[in-house]
Amino acid sequence: MSSNPFRRFLRRRAAVVSALLLLAVVLMVLPGPLVAPDPTPDANRQLPAVALRPPGFRTTALLIRKNQPSPRTGFWVAWKNGRPDEYEWVPVSDHRLRGDTLEAVEWHSAGTGKIRRWHLADVVYPLAHDRAIHPLAEDFYAVETIDYGTKTVSSEALRQIFAEKHMAVLRFPLGTDHLGRCLMSRLLLGARLSLAIGATAVLVSLGLGVLLGLLAGYFGGAVDRAVRFAANVLWALPTLLMVFAIALAYGRGPGVLFLAVGLTLWVEVARLVRGQVLSLRGAGYVEAARAMGYGAPRILALHLLPNVLGPVLIVAASNFASAILIEAGLGYLGFGLPPPAPSLGALLSENRGFLTTDKAYLALLPGLAVMLLVLLFNLLGNGLRDALDVRE
């Protein structure tokens, strides 16, 4: 039997497949709004006209320039939060140009949508006020805009700009929700949020748990009693209740949620590390380090910590799955991030009324996403446990 943990891990097919699938999920959701069909903040572009459309639905849309300054969004802000829409998206079933007036029939499932009209200059430019379009000579206009000041433009130029930039095809691979939002985009952002909370919670729980476990196991005495008392108190409290208390005390922002979930998961890490250190602190290499005059920080960091990392990795995978479940539970109960943040738990909660209808997939897909993420991390943790088991 090979003594190489990596080779033993590769023989666990379920764990290897789980690791590869998790990598694929991370690569898929990490770009977030940069690749989502709806790149707006929280994928919250609401188009009531196309609400509750089935997967694969597509329609033509007009892009009507909003009469407000163009949003300036850098790459990192767009990656983190998305880009605010500078257009009003109007799904249409038909449109035509009558001179310099655009006439469109809004899309409607019954095929009898409302007719709307715009001057082409109002479609193309952000107008400064209601009477910002002034006819000049034949086929020319002076247009007062927010971004560009007063522009002189011809009818031909307006029609060309409209044809090039103001028609689009809206695609909804997984359909739309009850507000006409792209379900696929919200699932992508929800999965990214769950992974971010899981990663942050694992880092917080590992940092705090490993530190307290090392100190308790190595020094013993009052330090050990204090750590065990805090761990036992937190162990006795329901995890969701702890997160509720922290969220209610400090608000429902992302940072508070990340920290709250992490602070509830350090107990298991601390107990595990403490037990490992208690069994190792009398080992010959630790005694030799003391005899050579090394201080406690060096012994803890260079001699004890590397020998407890194996079991800690297993707990980290379990904590990742627990953090995803906690975040989904908070979102489902309404204690997660405030709307319209696309938490998987919140998506499940707001669509649970469709479970008994032909739109059940609106609730099933977020639930399946949570189940898949938790299952993959648990399988990965089982594979790590088996690979690091030196008795094999």
C-alpha positions in Angstrom: 0.0 0.0 0.0 1.4 3.4 -1.0 2.4 5.8 1.8 2.0 8.8 -0.4 -1.2 10.6 0.7 -1.7 12.2 -2.8 -1.6 8.7 -4.5 -4.0 7.4 -1.9 -6.3 10.3 -2.6 -6.2 9.7 -6.4 -7.5 6.1 -5.8 -10.7 7.6 -4.2 -12.6 8.1 -7.4 -15.6 9.8 -5.7 -13.2 12.3 -4.0 -11.3 13.0 -7.3 -14.5 13.5 -9.2 -15.8 15.8 -6.5 -12.6 17.9 -6.5 -12.8 18.2 -10.3 -16.5 19.2 -10.2 -15.8 21.7 -7.5 -13.0 23.2 -9.6 -15.4 23.4 -12.5 -18.1 25.1 -10.4 -15.5 27.6 -9.1 -14.3 28.5 -12.6 -17.9 28.8 -13.8 -19.1 31.1 -11.0 -16.0 33.1 -10.2 -16.3 35.6 -13.0 -19.8 36.4 -11.7 -21.4 39.4 -13.5 -18.7 39.4 -16.1 -20.2 36.2 -17.7 -23.7 36.2 -16.4 -26.5 36.9 -19.0 -27.6 39.7 -16.7 -24.5 41.6 -15.6 -26.4 44.1 -13.4 -25.8 44.3 -9.6 -27.4 41.2 -8.0 -28.7 40.2 -11.5 -31.7 42.3 -10.6 -32.9 43.5 -14.1 -36.6 43.2 -13.7 -38.7 42.7 -16.9 -42.3 42.0 -15.7 -43.4 41.5 -19.3 -41.4 38.3 -19.5 -42.0 37.0 -16.0 -42.2 33.2 -15.5 -41.0 32.3 -19.0 -39.7 28.7 -19.4 -36.1 27.7 -19.8 -34.7 28.5 -23.2 -37.0 31.5 -23.7 -35.7 34.3 -25.9 -37.1 37.6 -27.3 -36.0 40.7 -29.0 -35.5 43.8 -26.9 -35.1 47.5 -27.4 -32.3 49.3 -25.5 -33.7 52.7 -24.6 -31.0 55.0 -23.1 -31.9 56.2 -19.6 -32.0 59.9 -19.0 -29.2 59.8 -16.4 -25.4 60.1 -16.4 -23.6 57.0 -17.7 -22.3 54.8 -14.8 -18.6 54.7 -14.5 -17.6 51.2 -13.3 -14.1 49.8 -13.3 -13.2 46.1 -14.0 -12.9 45.1 -10.3 -16.1 46.8 -9.2 -17.9 45.2 -12.2 -16.5 41.8 -11.2 -17.5 42.2 -7.6 -20.9 44.0 -7.9 -21.8 44.1 -11.6 -22.5 47.1 -13.8 -25.6 49.3 -13.4 -27.8 49.3 -16.5 -27.6 52.5 -18.5 -30.5 51.3 -20.7 -34.1 50.5 -20.2 -34.7 47.0 -21.7 -38.0 46.7 -23.4 -39.0 43.3 -24.8 -40.9 43.7 -28.0 -42.8 41.6 -30.4 -42.6 44.1 -33.3 -41.1 47.6 -34.0 -41.0 50.0 -36.9 -39.6 53.4 -37.7 -42.0 56.2 -38.7 -39.7 59.0 -39.7 -37.7 59.8 -36.6 -40.2 58.1 -34.3 -39.7 54.6 -33.1 -42.9 52.7 -32.6 -42.8 49.3 -30.8 -45.3 46.7 -29.5 -44.2 45.4 -26.1 -43.9 41.6 -25.8 -46.8 39.9 -24.1 -47.6 36.3 -23.7 -51.1 36.8 -25.1 -49.6 38.7 -28.1 -51.5 42.0 -27.5 -48.8 44.1 -25.9 -49.0 47.9 -25.4 -47.7 50.2 -28.2 -45.0 52.6 -27.1 -43.4 55.5 -29.0 -40.0 57.3 -28.6 -38.2 59.9 -30.6 -35.0 58.3 -31.9 -32.9 60.9 -30.1 -34.5 59.9 -26.8 -33.6 56.3 -27.6 -29.9 57.0 -28.4 -29.0 59.8 -25.9 -29.5 60.6 -22.2 -31.6 63.7 -22.5 -31.1 66.6 -20.1 -34.8 67.4 -19.7 -38.2 66.7 -21.3 -37.8 69.3 -24.1 -34.2 68.6 -25.0 -34.9 67.8 -28.7 -34.9 70.9 -31.0 -35.5 70.6 -34.8 -33.1 72.5 -36.9 -32.8 72.4 -40.7 -34.4 69.5 -42.5 -33.5 66.1 -40.9 -31.2 67.7 -38.3 -31.7 68.2 -34.5 -30.0 69.9 -31.7 -30.1 67.5 -28.7 -29.3 68.5 -25.1 -27.8 65.6 -23.3 -26.5 64.9 -19.8 -23.2 63.3 -20.9 -22.3 65.2 -24.0 -23.8 68.7 -23.8 -25.7 69.9 -26.9 -25.2 67.8 -30.0 -26.2 68.4 -33.5 -27.2 65.1 -35.2 -28.9 64.1 -38.4 -31.9 61.7 -38.8 -29.7 59.4 -40.8 -27.1 59.2 -38.0 -29.8 58.5 -35.4 -31.2 55.6 -37.5 -27.7 54.2 -37.9 -26.8 54.4 -34.2 -30.2 52.8 -33.4 -29.6 49.9 -35.8 -26.1 49.2 -34.5 -26.5 49.5 -30.7 -30.1 49.6 -29.6 -31.5 46.2 -30.6 -30.6 43.0 -28.8 -31.7 39.4 -28.3 -32.5 38.5 -24.7 -31.8 34.9 -23.8 -32.9 33.1 -20.6 -31.3 29.6 -20.6 -33.1 28.7 -17.3 -36.1 30.9 -17.8 -37.2 33.9 -15.7 -38.7 34.3 -12.2 -41.9 36.0 -11.1 -40.2 39.4 -11.5 -38.8 38.7 -15.0 -35.2 38.3 -13.8 -32.8 35.8 -15.4 -32.8 32.7 -13.2 -29.4 31.5 -14.5 -27.7 34.7 -13.6 -29.1 34.7 -10.1 -28.1 31.1 -9.6 -24.6 31.9 -10.7 -24.3 34.8 -8.3 -26.0 32.8 -5.6 -23.5 29.9 -5.9 -20.6 32.4 -6.0 -22.0 34.0 -2.8 -22.3 30.6 -1.1 -18.7 29.7 -2.0 -17.4 33.1 -0.8 -19.2 32.6 2.5 -17.9 29.1 2.8 -14.3 30.1 2.0 -14.4 33.0 4.4 -16.0 31.0 7.2 -13.4 28.3 6.8 -10.5 30.8 7.0 -12.0 32.4 10.1 -12.8 29.1 11.8 -9.4 27.7 10.9 -7.5 30.7 12.0 -9.3 31.0 15.4 -9.7 27.3 16.0 -6.1 26.3 15.2 -4.7 29.2 17.3 -6.8 28.4 20.4 -6.4 24.7 20.0 -2.6 25.0 19.8 -2.5 27.3 22.9 -4.9 25.1 24.9 -3.1 21.9 24.1 0.5 23.2 24.6 0.1 25.3 27.7 -2.7 23.5 29.4 -3.8 24.9 32.8 -5.8 28.1 32.9 -5.5 28.6 29.1 -6.8 25.1 28.4 -9.7 25.6 30.9 -10.7 29.0 29.3 -10.7 27.6 25.8 -12.6 24.5 26.8 -15.2 26.6 28.6 -15.7 28.9 25.6 -15.9 25.9 23.3 -18.4 24.1 25.5 -20.7 27.2 25.8 -20.7 27.7 22.0 -21.1 24.0 21.4 -24.3 24.0 23.5 -25.9 26.9 21.5 -27.6 26.1 18.2 -25.5 27.4 15.3 -28.3 29.2 13.6 -29.2 30.9 16.9 -25.7 32.2 17.2 -25.7 33.6 13.7 -29.1 35.2 14.2 -27.8 37.0 17.3 -24.7 38.3 15.6 -26.6 39.4 12.5 -29.3 41.1 14.6 -26.6 42.9 16.7 -24.4 44.1 13.8 -26.6 44.1 10.8 -27.0 42.0 7.7 -24.1 43.1 5.6 -21.9 40.6 3.7 -18.9 41.2 6.1 -21.1 40.5 9.2 -22.6 37.4 7.6 -19.1 36.0 6.6 -17.8 36.7 10.1 -20.8 35.3 11.9 -20.8 32.0 10.1 -17.0 31.7 10.6 -17.2 32.4 14.4 -19.7 29.6 14.9 -17.5 26.9 13.2 -14.2 27.3 15.1 -15.2 25.0 18.1 -14.7 21.7 16.3 -11.4 22.9 14.9 -10.1 24.0 18.3 -11.2 20.7 19.9 -9.5 18.6 17.2 -6.2 20.6 17.3 -6.1 20.6 21.1 -6.4 16.8 21.2 -3.7 16.4 18.6 -1.3 18.8 20.4 -1.9 17.0 23.7 -0.8 13.8 22.1 2.3 15.4 20.5 3.6 17.8 23.1 5.6 15.1 24.8 7.1 13.8 21.6 10.8 13.5 21.3 11.2 16.2 18.7 9.2 18.7 20.9 11.4 17.9 23.9 14.5 18.3 21.8 13.3 21.7 20.6 12.7 22.8 24.2 16.2 21.5 25.2 17.7 23.6 22.4 16.1 26.7 23.9 13.4 27.3 21.3 10.5 29.4 22.5 6.8 28.4 22.5 6.0 30.4 19.3 8.6 28.6 17.2 7.7 25.1 18.6 4.0 25.8 17.9 4.6 27.1 14.4 7.4 24.9 13.1 7.0 21.6 15.0 3.4 21.1 16.1 1.3 23.0 13.5 2.6 21.0 10.5 1.7 17.7 12.3 -1.9 18.7 12.9 -2.7 20.1 9.4 -3.9 16.8 8.0 -6.9 16.4 10.3 -7.5 20.1 10.0 -7.9 19.8 6.2 -10.6 17.2 6.7 -12.5 19.4 9.2 -12.1 22.4 6.7 -14.0 20.5 4.0 -16.8 19.6 6.5 -16.9 23.3 7.7 -17.2 24.5 4.1 -20.3 22.3 3.6 -21.7 23.4 7.0 -21.1 27.1 6.1 -23.0 26.7 2.8 -25.9 25.0 4.6 -26.0 27.8 7.3 -26.0 30.5 4.7 -28.8 28.8 2.8 -30.8 28.4 6.0 -30.3 32.0 6.9 -31.4 33.1 3.4 -34.4 30.9 3.5 -35.5 32.2 6.9 -35.0 35.8 5.8 -31.9 36.5 8.0 -29.4 36.4 5.2 -28.3 39.2 3.0 -31.2 41.7 2.3 -33.0 41.5 -1.0 -32.3 41.6 -3.9 -29.1 39.7 -3.1 -29.3 36.4 -4.9 -28.6 34.0 -2.0 -29.4 30.4 -2.9 -31.5 30.1 0.3 -33.4 33.3 -0.6 -34.0 32.0 -4.1 -35.5 28.8 -2.6 -37.6 30.8 -0.2 -39.1 33.3 -2.7 -39.9 30.5 -5.2 -41.2 27.8 -2.8 -44.8 28.7 -3.7 -44.2 27.3 -7.2 -43.3 23.8 -6.0 -46.8 22.5 -6.6 -47.1 24.1 -10.1 -45.4 23.5 -13.5 -42.8 26.1 -12.4 -41.4 23.9 -9.7 -37.9 24.2 -11.2 -37.7 27.8 -9.8 -37.4 26.3 -6.3 -35.8 23.0 -7.2 -32.8 24.5 -9.0 -31.5 26.5 -6.0 -32.2 23.6 -3.7 -30.3 21.2 -6.0 -27.4 23.7 -6.2 -27.1 23.7 -2.4 -27.4 20.0 -2.2 -24.7 19.5 -4.9 -22.2 21.9 -3.3 -22.7 20.2 0.2 -22.4 16.7 -1.3 -19.2 17.5 -3.2 -17.5 19.0 -0.2 -18.5 16.1 2.0 -17.2 13.6 -0.6 -14.0 15.6 -0.8 -13.7 15.5 3.0 -14.2 11.7 3.0 -11.5 11.3 0.4 -9.1 13.5 2.4 -9.8 11.5 5.5 -9.0 8.2 3.8 -5.9 9.5 2.1 -4.5 10.9 5.3 -5.2 7.8 7.4 -1.7 6.5 8.1 -3.1 3.1 9.3 -3.8 2.1 5.7 
